[in-house]
Amino acid sequence: MQHLEEVKNILANVLNLGERKHSLREDTILLGNLPELDSMAVVNVITALEEYYDISIDDDEISANTFETLGSLTRFVEQKLSY
């Protein structure tokens, strides 16, 4: 997962996690585990990912599975980058 650190940094910046960012790993559960990750934050994370990677993410591409773990979010981004 070559983009794991980038996705982690974007997520941490959007959610203002500060030093807690260092505890995020590929298998870290996101939804239900990070109180900062509410529905508005999901939208902000998606927007930040779109801007950083210059990709377009449609609403119908996103599901709860996308935000299940840091790894699943990173795999989603890498899949978008391979198009």
Gaussian input, Z-matrix of N, CA and C with variables (Angstrom, degrees):
# hf/3-21g

backbone

0 1
 N
 C     1     B1
 C     2     B2     1     A1
 N     3     B3     2     A2     1     D1
 C     4     B4     3     A3     2     D2
 C     5     B5     4     A4     3     D3
 N     6     B6     5     A5     4     D4
 C     7     B7     6     A6     5     D5
 C     8     B8     7     A7     6     D6
 N     9     B9     8     A8     7     D7
 C    10    B10     9     A9     8     D8
 C    11    B11    10    A10     9     D9
 N    12    B12    11    A11    10    D10
 C    13    B13    12    A12    11    D11
 C    14    B14    13    A13    12    D12
 N    15    B15    14    A14    13    D13
 C    16    B16    15    A15    14    D14
 C    17    B17    16    A16    15    D15
 N    18    B18    17    A17    16    D16
 C    19    B19    18    A18    17    D17
 C    20    B20    19    A19    18    D18
 N    21    B21    20    A20    19    D19
 C    22    B22    21    A21    20    D20
 C    23    B23    22    A22    21    D21
 N    24    B24    23    A23    22    D22
 C    25    B25    24    A24    23    D23
 C    26    B26    25    A25    24    D24
 N    27    B27    26    A26    25    D25
 C    28    B28    27    A27    26    D26
 C    29    B29    28    A28    27    D27
 N    30    B30    29    A29    28    D28
 C    31    B31    30    A30    29    D29
 C    32    B32    31    A31    30    D30
 N    33    B33    32    A32    31    D31
 C    34    B34    33    A33    32    D32
 C    35    B35    34    A34    33    D33
 N    36    B36    35    A35    34    D34
 C    37    B37    36    A36    35    D35
 C    38    B38    37    A37    36    D36
 N    39    B39    38    A38    37    D37
 C    40    B40    39    A39    38    D38
 C    41    B41    40    A40    39    D39
 N    42    B42    41    A41    40    D40
 C    43    B43    42    A42    41    D41
 C    44    B44    43    A43    42    D42
 N    45    B45    44    A44    43    D43
 C    46    B46    45    A45    44    D44
 C    47    B47    46    A46    45    D45
 N    48    B48    47    A47    46    D46
 C    49    B49    48    A48    47    D47
 C    50    B50    49    A49    48    D48
 N    51    B51    50    A50    49    D49
 C    52    B52    51    A51    50    D50
 C    53    B53    52    A52    51    D51
 N    54    B54    53    A53    52    D52
 C    55    B55    54    A54    53    D53
 C    56    B56    55    A55    54    D54
 N    57    B57    56    A56    55    D55
 C    58    B58    57    A57    56    D56
 C    59    B59    58    A58    57    D57
 N    60    B60    59    A59    58    D58
 C    61    B61    60    A60    59    D59
 C    62    B62    61    A61    60    D60
 N    63    B63    62    A62    61    D61
 C    64    B64    63    A63    62    D62
 C    65    B65    64    A64    63    D63
 N    66    B66    65    A65    64    D64
 C    67    B67    66    A66    65    D65
 C    68    B68    67    A67    66    D66
 N    69    B69    68    A68    67    D67
 C    70    B70    69    A69    68    D68
 C    71    B71    70    A70    69    D69
 N    72    B72    71    A71    70    D70
 C    73    B73    72    A72    71    D71
 C    74    B74    73    A73    72    D72
 N    75    B75    74    A74    73    D73
 C    76    B76    75    A75    74    D74
 C    77    B77    76    A76    75    D75
 N    78    B78    77    A77    76    D76
 C    79    B79    78    A78    77    D77
 C    80    B80    79    A79    78    D78
 N    81    B81    80    A80    79    D79
 C    82    B82    81    A81    80    D80
 C    83    B83    82    A82    81    D81
 N    84    B84    83    A83    82    D82
 C    85    B85    84    A84    83    D83
 C    86    B86    85    A85    84    D84
 N    87    B87    86    A86    85    D85
 C    88    B88    87    A87    86    D86
 C    89    B89    88    A88    87    D87
 N    90    B90    89    A89    88    D88
 C    91    B91    90    A90    89    D89
 C    92    B92    91    A91    90    D90
 N    93    B93    92    A92    91    D91
 C    94    B94    93    A93    92    D92
 C    95    B95    94    A94    93    D93
 N    96    B96    95    A95    94    D94
 C    97    B97    96    A96    95    D95
 C    98    B98    97    A97    96    D96
 N    99    B99    98    A98    97    D97
 C   100   B100    99    A99    98    D98
 C   101   B101   100   A100    99    D99
 N   102   B102   101   A101   100   D100
 C   103   B103   102   A102   101   D101
 C   104   B104   103   A103   102   D102
 N   105   B105   104   A104   103   D103
 C   106   B106   105   A105   104   D104
 C   107   B107   106   A106   105   D105
 N   108   B108   107   A107   106   D106
 C   109   B109   108   A108   107   D107
 C   110   B110   109   A109   108   D108
 N   111   B111   110   A110   109   D109
 C   112   B112   111   A111   110   D110
 C   113   B113   112   A112   111   D111
 N   114   B114   113   A113   112   D112
 C   115   B115   114   A114   113   D113
 C   116   B116   115   A115   114   D114
 N   117   B117   116   A116   115   D115
 C   118   B118   117   A117   116   D116
 C   119   B119   118   A118   117   D117
 N   120   B120   119   A119   118   D118
 C   121   B121   120   A120   119   D119
 C   122   B122   121   A121   120   D120
 N   123   B123   122   A122   121   D121
 C   124   B124   123   A123   122   D122
 C   125   B125   124   A124   123   D123
 N   126   B126   125   A125   124   D124
 C   127   B127   126   A126   125   D125
 C   128   B128   127   A127   126   D126
 N   129   B129   128   A128   127   D127
 C   130   B130   129   A129   128   D128
 C   131   B131   130   A130   129   D129
 N   132   B132   131   A131   130   D130
 C   133   B133   132   A132   131   D131
 C   134   B134   133   A133   132   D132
 N   135   B135   134   A134   133   D133
 C   136   B136   135   A135   134   D134
 C   137   B137   136   A136   135   D135
 N   138   B138   137   A137   136   D136
 C   139   B139   138   A138   137   D137
 C   140   B140   139   A139   138   D138
 N   141   B141   140   A140   139   D139
 C   142   B142   141   A141   140   D140
 C   143   B143   142   A142   141   D141
 N   144   B144   143   A143   142   D142
 C   145   B145   144   A144   143   D143
 C   146   B146   145   A145   144   D144
 N   147   B147   146   A146   145   D145
 C   148   B148   147   A147   146   D146
 C   149   B149   148   A148   147   D147
 N   150   B150   149   A149   148   D148
 C   151   B151   150   A150   149   D149
 C   152   B152   151   A151   150   D150
 N   153   B153   152   A152   151   D151
 C   154   B154   153   A153   152   D152
 C   155   B155   154   A154   153   D153
 N   156   B156   155   A155   154   D154
 C   157   B157   156   A156   155   D155
 C   158   B158   157   A157   156   D156
 N   159   B159   158   A158   157   D157
 C   160   B160   159   A159   158   D158
 C   161   B161   160   A160   159   D159
 N   162   B162   161   A161   160   D160
 C   163   B163   162   A162   161   D161
 C   164   B164   163   A163   162   D162
 N   165   B165   164   A164   163   D163
 C   166   B166   165   A165   164   D164
 C   167   B167   166   A166   165   D165
 N   168   B168   167   A167   166   D166
 C   169   B169   168   A168   167   D167
 C   170   B170   169   A169   168   D168
 N   171   B171   170   A170   169   D169
 C   172   B172   171   A171   170   D170
 C   173   B173   172   A172   171   D171
 N   174   B174   173   A173   172   D172
 C   175   B175   174   A174   173   D173
 C   176   B176   175   A175   174   D174
 N   177   B177   176   A176   175   D175
 C   178   B178   177   A177   176   D176
 C   179   B179   178   A178   177   D177
 N   180   B180   179   A179   178   D178
 C   181   B181   180   A180   179   D179
 C   182   B182   181   A181   180   D180
 N   183   B183   182   A182   181   D181
 C   184   B184   183   A183   182   D182
 C   185   B185   184   A184   183   D183
 N   186   B186   185   A185   184   D184
 C   187   B187   186   A186   185   D185
 C   188   B188   187   A187   186   D186
 N   189   B189   188   A188   187   D187
 C   190   B190   189   A189   188   D188
 C   191   B191   190   A190   189   D189
 N   192   B192   191   A191   190   D190
 C   193   B193   192   A192   191   D191
 C   194   B194   193   A193   192   D192
 N   195   B195   194   A194   193   D193
 C   196   B196   195   A195   194   D194
 C   197   B197   196   A196   195   D195
 N   198   B198   197   A197   196   D196
 C   199   B199   198   A198   197   D197
 C   200   B200   199   A199   198   D198
 N   201   B201   200   A200   199   D199
 C   202   B202   201   A201   200   D200
 C   203   B203   202   A202   201   D201
 N   204   B204   203   A203   202   D202
 C   205   B205   204   A204   203   D203
 C   206   B206   205   A205   204   D204
 N   207   B207   206   A206   205   D205
 C   208   B208   207   A207   206   D206
 C   209   B209   208   A208   207   D207
 N   210   B210   209   A209   208   D208
 C   211   B211   210   A210   209   D209
 C   212   B212   211   A211   210   D210
 N   213   B213   212   A212   211   D211
 C   214   B214   213   A213   212   D212
 C   215   B215   214   A214   213   D213
 N   216   B216   215   A215   214   D214
 C   217   B217   216   A216   215   D215
 C   218   B218   217   A217   216   D216
 N   219   B219   218   A218   217   D217
 C   220   B220   219   A219   218   D218
 C   221   B221   220   A220   219   D219
 N   222   B222   221   A221   220   D220
 C   223   B223   222   A222   221   D221
 C   224   B224   223   A223   222   D222
 N   225   B225   224   A224   223   D223
 C   226   B226   225   A225   224   D224
 C   227   B227   226   A226   225   D225
 N   228   B228   227   A227   226   D226
 C   229   B229   228   A228   227   D227
 C   230   B230   229   A229   228   D228
 N   231   B231   230   A230   229   D229
 C   232   B232   231   A231   230   D230
 C   233   B233   232   A232   231   D231
 N   234   B234   233   A233   232   D232
 C   235   B235   234   A234   233   D233
 C   236   B236   235   A235   234   D234
 N   237   B237   236   A236   235   D235
 C   238   B238   237   A237   236   D236
 C   239   B239   238   A238   237   D237
 N   240   B240   239   A239   238   D238
 C   241   B241   240   A240   239   D239
 C   242   B242   241   A241   240   D240
 N   243   B243   242   A242   241   D241
 C   244   B244   243   A243   242   D242
 C   245   B245   244   A244   243   D243
 N   246   B246   245   A245   244   D244
 C   247   B247   246   A246   245   D245
 C   248   B248   247   A247   246   D246

   B1=1.4633
   B2=1.5180
   B3=1.2979
   B4=1.4576
   B5=1.5332
   B6=1.3195
   B7=1.4663
   B8=1.5360
   B9=1.3191
   B10=1.4688
   B11=1.5273
   B12=1.3183
   B13=1.4739
   B14=1.5296
   B15=1.3152
   B16=1.4676
   B17=1.5284
   B18=1.3329
   B19=1.4656
   B20=1.5310
   B21=1.3279
   B22=1.4724
   B23=1.5233
   B24=1.3234
   B25=1.4642
   B26=1.5250
   B27=1.3304
   B28=1.4659
   B29=1.5277
   B30=1.3169
   B31=1.4659
   B32=1.5296
   B33=1.3147
   B34=1.4657
   B35=1.5324
   B36=1.3246
   B37=1.4658
   B38=1.5246
   B39=1.3238
   B40=1.4652
   B41=1.5302
   B42=1.3278
   B43=1.4654
   B44=1.5257
   B45=1.3259
   B46=1.4733
   B47=1.5292
   B48=1.3208
   B49=1.4592
   B50=1.5265
   B51=1.3166
   B52=1.4630
   B53=1.5202
   B54=1.3243
   B55=1.4596
   B56=1.5291
   B57=1.3281
   B58=1.4726
   B59=1.5231
   B60=1.3148
   B61=1.4631
   B62=1.5221
   B63=1.3264
   B64=1.4621
   B65=1.5239
   B66=1.3224
   B67=1.4643
   B68=1.5348
   B69=1.3314
   B70=1.4658
   B71=1.5207
   B72=1.3307
   B73=1.4644
   B74=1.5234
   B75=1.3089
   B76=1.4587
   B77=1.5268
   B78=1.3224
   B79=1.4677
   B80=1.5309
   B81=1.3311
   B82=1.4649
   B83=1.5278
   B84=1.3205
   B85=1.4675
   B86=1.5295
   B87=1.3243
   B88=1.4662
   B89=1.5270
   B90=1.3303
   B91=1.4726
   B92=1.5238
   B93=1.3179
   B94=1.4535
   B95=1.5125
   B96=1.3245
   B97=1.4548
   B98=1.5281
   B99=1.3096
   B100=1.4698
   B101=1.5225
   B102=1.3326
   B103=1.4722
   B104=1.5264
   B105=1.3219
   B106=1.4671
   B107=1.5184
   B108=1.3300
   B109=1.4539
   B110=1.5264
   B111=1.3307
   B112=1.4630
   B113=1.5276
   B114=1.3133
   B115=1.4695
   B116=1.5293
   B117=1.3210
   B118=1.4740
   B119=1.5213
   B120=1.3167
   B121=1.4626
   B122=1.5233
   B123=1.3216
   B124=1.4781
   B125=1.5221
   B126=1.3099
   B127=1.4665
   B128=1.5301
   B129=1.3202
   B130=1.4629
   B131=1.5337
   B132=1.3253
   B133=1.4691
   B134=1.5264
   B135=1.3062
   B136=1.4703
   B137=1.5252
   B138=1.3176
   B139=1.4632
   B140=1.5237
   B141=1.3261
   B142=1.4648
   B143=1.5264
   B144=1.3373
   B145=1.4641
   B146=1.5345
   B147=1.3272
   B148=1.4677
   B149=1.5294
   B150=1.3200
   B151=1.4629
   B152=1.5290
   B153=1.3216
   B154=1.4632
   B155=1.5308
   B156=1.3201
   B157=1.4645
   B158=1.5235
   B159=1.3324
   B160=1.4696
   B161=1.5338
   B162=1.3316
   B163=1.4609
   B164=1.5203
   B165=1.3099
   B166=1.4552
   B167=1.5281
   B168=1.3371
   B169=1.4547
   B170=1.5229
   B171=1.3321
   B172=1.4568
   B173=1.5259
   B174=1.3218
   B175=1.4661
   B176=1.5241
   B177=1.3281
   B178=1.4633
   B179=1.5320
   B180=1.3344
   B181=1.4693
   B182=1.5270
   B183=1.3113
   B184=1.4615
   B185=1.5184
   B186=1.3283
   B187=1.4644
   B188=1.5277
   B189=1.3031
   B190=1.4665
   B191=1.5255
   B192=1.3273
   B193=1.4674
   B194=1.5208
   B195=1.3220
   B196=1.4628
   B197=1.5187
   B198=1.3287
   B199=1.4615
   B200=1.5295
   B201=1.3390
   B202=1.4632
   B203=1.5285
   B204=1.3320
   B205=1.4670
   B206=1.5287
   B207=1.3149
   B208=1.4576
   B209=1.5254
   B210=1.3262
   B211=1.4586
   B212=1.5199
   B213=1.3371
   B214=1.4667
   B215=1.5270
   B216=1.3164
   B217=1.4647
   B218=1.5249
   B219=1.3185
   B220=1.4642
   B221=1.5221
   B222=1.3372
   B223=1.4634
   B224=1.5258
   B225=1.3390
   B226=1.4591
   B227=1.5306
   B228=1.3245
   B229=1.4700
   B230=1.5219
   B231=1.3249
   B232=1.4623
   B233=1.5217
   B234=1.3163
   B235=1.4635
   B236=1.5351
   B237=1.3293
   B238=1.4704
   B239=1.5298
   B240=1.3139
   B241=1.4569
   B242=1.5228
   B243=1.3127
   B244=1.4544
   B245=1.5291
   B246=1.3392
   B247=1.4728
   B248=1.4940
   A1=109.47
   A2=113.79
   A3=117.61
   A4=113.63
   A5=118.58
   A6=120.61
   A7=112.99
   A8=117.36
   A9=120.79
   A10=112.36
   A11=117.31
   A12=120.65
   A13=111.36
   A14=117.07
   A15=120.37
   A16=110.44
   A17=116.52
   A18=120.35
   A19=109.61
   A20=116.12
   A21=120.29
   A22=110.58
   A23=117.05
   A24=120.61
   A25=112.02
   A26=116.72
   A27=120.09
   A28=109.71
   A29=116.61
   A30=121.46
   A31=110.60
   A32=116.94
   A33=121.48
   A34=111.43
   A35=116.76
   A36=119.98
   A37=111.74
   A38=116.53
   A39=120.35
   A40=110.74
   A41=116.30
   A42=120.37
   A43=113.16
   A44=116.53
   A45=121.07
   A46=111.30
   A47=116.76
   A48=121.47
   A49=113.50
   A50=117.14
   A51=119.76
   A52=111.05
   A53=116.17
   A54=122.25
   A55=113.23
   A56=117.25
   A57=119.65
   A58=111.53
   A59=116.65
   A60=121.17
   A61=110.65
   A62=117.30
   A63=121.00
   A64=112.60
   A65=117.30
   A66=119.94
   A67=112.19
   A68=117.40
   A69=120.93
   A70=110.45
   A71=114.92
   A72=121.62
   A73=108.78
   A74=116.17
   A75=120.91
   A76=112.15
   A77=116.93
   A78=120.79
   A79=113.92
   A80=117.33
   A81=120.89
   A82=109.91
   A83=115.89
   A84=121.60
   A85=108.39
   A86=116.56
   A87=120.79
   A88=111.27
   A89=116.46
   A90=119.64
   A91=110.20
   A92=115.58
   A93=120.75
   A94=113.29
   A95=117.21
   A96=121.50
   A97=112.01
   A98=116.28
   A99=121.39
   A100=108.37
   A101=116.79
   A102=118.48
   A103=113.22
   A104=116.76
   A105=120.25
   A106=112.27
   A107=117.34
   A108=121.11
   A109=110.63
   A110=114.63
   A111=120.70
   A112=108.33
   A113=116.91
   A114=120.07
   A115=112.42
   A116=117.86
   A117=119.92
   A118=110.85
   A119=116.40
   A120=120.23
   A121=110.42
   A122=117.29
   A123=120.50
   A124=109.11
   A125=117.43
   A126=121.55
   A127=109.93
   A128=117.12
   A129=120.83
   A130=111.79
   A131=117.24
   A132=121.11
   A133=109.45
   A134=117.18
   A135=120.87
   A136=110.15
   A137=116.90
   A138=121.06
   A139=111.43
   A140=116.60
   A141=120.51
   A142=111.32
   A143=117.09
   A144=120.75
   A145=110.65
   A146=116.80
   A147=121.00
   A148=110.64
   A149=116.11
   A150=120.04
   A151=111.30
   A152=117.18
   A153=121.03
   A154=111.75
   A155=115.74
   A156=120.31
   A157=113.73
   A158=117.01
   A159=121.97
   A160=110.53
   A161=114.13
   A162=121.62
   A163=108.45
   A164=115.80
   A165=121.63
   A166=108.12
   A167=115.83
   A168=121.41
   A169=108.10
   A170=115.73
   A171=121.04
   A172=110.00
   A173=115.96
   A174=120.99
   A175=112.54
   A176=116.78
   A177=119.21
   A178=113.49
   A179=116.99
   A180=120.76
   A181=112.25
   A182=116.17
   A183=121.59
   A184=110.09
   A185=114.86
   A186=120.54
   A187=108.01
   A188=115.68
   A189=120.03
   A190=109.99
   A191=116.93
   A192=120.32
   A193=112.02
   A194=117.21
   A195=121.33
   A196=110.32
   A197=116.57
   A198=122.38
   A199=112.60
   A200=117.38
   A201=120.15
   A202=111.60
   A203=116.56
   A204=121.39
   A205=108.98
   A206=115.48
   A207=119.61
   A208=109.74
   A209=116.62
   A210=120.64
   A211=112.87
   A212=117.08
   A213=119.54
   A214=110.91
   A215=116.89
   A216=120.48
   A217=109.95
   A218=116.70
   A219=120.69
   A220=110.87
   A221=118.38
   A222=121.12
   A223=110.81
   A224=116.45
   A225=120.38
   A226=110.20
   A227=116.61
   A228=120.99
   A229=110.34
   A230=116.67
   A231=119.86
   A232=111.84
   A233=116.15
   A234=120.41
   A235=109.98
   A236=116.26
   A237=120.36
   A238=111.12
   A239=117.04
   A240=120.92
   A241=112.48
   A242=117.09
   A243=120.43
   A244=112.96
   A245=117.59
   A246=121.02
   A247=111.07
   D1=92.22
   D2=-172.86
   D3=-74.66
   D4=-17.14
   D5=-176.98
   D6=-105.05
   D7=10.15
   D8=-175.51
   D9=-57.47
   D10=-47.47
   D11=-178.18
   D12=-64.99
   D13=-38.99
   D14=178.98
   D15=-64.52
   D16=-46.70
   D17=-179.52
   D18=-63.74
   D19=-40.65
   D20=178.09
   D21=-60.40
   D22=-44.41
   D23=179.83
   D24=-64.53
   D25=-41.45
   D26=178.37
   D27=-62.95
   D28=-47.71
   D29=179.38
   D30=-58.89
   D31=-46.52
   D32=-178.57
   D33=-64.63
   D34=-38.65
   D35=179.34
   D36=-68.15
   D37=-45.50
   D38=-179.23
   D39=-63.62
   D40=-39.90
   D41=-177.21
   D42=-89.14
   D43=-1.56
   D44=-178.24
   D45=53.52
   D46=52.28
   D47=-177.16
   D48=-80.03
   D49=-17.60
   D50=179.66
   D51=59.32
   D52=-134.12
   D53=-177.43
   D54=-66.16
   D55=-19.50
   D56=178.95
   D57=-64.43
   D58=-16.63
   D59=178.67
   D60=-57.89
   D61=-32.74
   D62=-176.41
   D63=-68.76
   D64=-16.90
   D65=179.29
   D66=-89.27
   D67=-6.24
   D68=179.70
   D69=-76.44
   D70=127.86
   D71=176.62
   D72=-125.88
   D73=174.21
   D74=-178.28
   D75=-55.81
   D76=-36.95
   D77=-176.73
   D78=-94.73
   D79=9.86
   D80=178.63
   D81=-67.23
   D82=125.17
   D83=175.96
   D84=-69.41
   D85=132.13
   D86=-179.49
   D87=-98.71
   D88=-64.03
   D89=-177.42
   D90=-66.92
   D91=126.79
   D92=-180.00
   D93=87.54
   D94=-13.84
   D95=-179.03
   D96=-106.33
   D97=-32.22
   D98=178.22
   D99=-105.65
   D100=105.84
   D101=-177.41
   D102=-59.45
   D103=-24.50
   D104=-179.93
   D105=-70.81
   D106=-19.47
   D107=-174.89
   D108=-88.26
   D109=75.96
   D110=176.00
   D111=-97.37
   D112=-174.98
   D113=-174.76
   D114=-61.71
   D115=-37.34
   D116=177.87
   D117=-68.41
   D118=-38.24
   D119=179.68
   D120=-65.95
   D121=-36.69
   D122=177.00
   D123=-59.31
   D124=-45.09
   D125=178.42
   D126=-60.97
   D127=-43.30
   D128=-179.95
   D129=-65.88
   D130=-38.22
   D131=177.45
   D132=-64.84
   D133=-45.14
   D134=178.94
   D135=-59.31
   D136=-45.94
   D137=178.91
   D138=-60.72
   D139=-43.09
   D140=179.44
   D141=-64.61
   D142=-39.90
   D143=177.59
   D144=-65.01
   D145=-41.87
   D146=178.73
   D147=-60.51
   D148=-44.52
   D149=-178.34
   D150=-68.81
   D151=-45.35
   D152=-176.52
   D153=-64.42
   D154=-45.48
   D155=-175.68
   D156=-95.77
   D157=-1.57
   D158=-178.11
   D159=53.43
   D160=52.65
   D161=177.85
   D162=-122.73
   D163=166.69
   D164=176.28
   D165=-120.49
   D166=128.04
   D167=-178.77
   D168=-117.24
   D169=120.71
   D170=178.28
   D171=-85.29
   D172=150.31
   D173=-179.42
   D174=-55.43
   D175=-37.70
   D176=-176.48
   D177=-74.95
   D178=-5.41
   D179=176.65
   D180=-86.76
   D181=-17.63
   D182=-173.99
   D183=-96.83
   D184=135.01
   D185=174.06
   D186=-140.31
   D187=175.00
   D188=177.10
   D189=-60.34
   D190=-32.09
   D191=178.92
   D192=-62.39
   D193=-32.35
   D194=179.58
   D195=-60.32
   D196=-40.57
   D197=-176.74
   D198=-100.55
   D199=18.40
   D200=-179.18
   D201=-64.40
   D202=-49.77
   D203=179.25
   D204=-136.15
   D205=168.23
   D206=175.00
   D207=-62.07
   D208=-36.67
   D209=178.59
   D210=-65.03
   D211=-41.69
   D212=179.83
   D213=-66.89
   D214=-36.13
   D215=177.07
   D216=-67.08
   D217=-41.67
   D218=178.77
   D219=-65.61
   D220=-42.01
   D221=177.69
   D222=-61.42
   D223=-38.60
   D224=177.64
   D225=-60.74
   D226=-47.39
   D227=179.89
   D228=-61.36
   D229=-45.00
   D230=-178.98
   D231=-64.60
   D232=-33.59
   D233=175.76
   D234=-65.43
   D235=-42.80
   D236=178.36
   D237=-63.65
   D238=-35.81
   D239=-178.44
   D240=-72.75
   D241=-20.90
   D242=-177.66
   D243=-84.58
   D244=-6.07
   D245=178.74
   D246=-70.04

